[in-house]
Amino acid sequence: MSAIIAPSILSANFGKLYEEIEMINNSEAGWFHVDVMDGVFVPNISFGFPLMKPLKEKAVKTLDVHLMIVDPDRYIKTFAEAGAHVLTVHYEACTHLHRTLSEIKNQGMKAGVALNPHTPVSLLRDVLPLCDLVCLMSVNPGFGGQKFIENTYNKIIELKAMILELGLNTLIEIDGGVALNNALLLTKAGADVLVAGNTVFGSENPTKTIAELVELTK
């Protein structure tokens, strides 16, 4: 079974957003990945609820929303109403992570936790049963187009072992630096979902590139 490919809307051409959404709808991608940045938790600002409206209206696939913001608890219900299917918060941004994950699930969404490159996966052991997804950042969050951090492979292997040990079905998502030359290696290490931004939208034929990523990870 191939990995779920989740093109990152952050890298799309916003001048033709509806066309980009249709391209993903008609491609072999499984999810839409939506990065929300506040300029505080990460040194960049991206879109928020205005983008969720066209996605909710036009997207026919899972909306995977990644909150790179401080105090994400304030917005859980609003993102549920805006159409998010998966809502991921950062371990580093949540003082009461168990409560945050529980509330995401209470609002009818799948709950995800993201870890920055410096954060050990072992810190998730006590909350892993609440996690439908763990997003391992394979670059420092905030900007697209960064170089992939090689230690990510070790973190995937360690996290997959913990998931299996606890008898869970938690998905492992990789965000940052995913490309045609490492997609298979990431999947073999244990990744289930690959977020692809510049690799998809920077290619001459995004639909073909998505299909290649799917084929590579079978």
Sequence and secondary structure as in RCSB ss.txt:
>XXXX:A:sequence
MSAIIAPSILSANFGKLYEEIEMINNSEAGWFHVDVMDGVFVPNISFGFPLMKPLKEKAVKTLDVHLMIVDPDRY
IKTFAEAGAHVLTVHYEACTHLHRTLSEIKNQGMKAGVALNPHTPVSLLRDVLPLCDLVCLMSVNPGFGGQKFIE
NTYNKIIELKAMILELGLNTLIEIDGGVALNNALLLTKAGADVLVAGNTVFGSENPTKTIAELVELTK
>XXXX:A:secstr
   EEEEBGGGS GGGHHHHHHHHHTSS  EEEEEEEBSSSSS B   HHHHHHHHHH  SEEEEEEESS GGGG
HHHHHHTT SEEEEEGGG TTHHHHHHHHHHTTSEEEEEE TTS GGGGTTTGGG SEEEEESS TT SS    T
THHHHHHHHHHHHHHTT   EEEEESS  TTTHHHHHHHT  EEEESHHHHTSS HHHHHHHHHHHT 
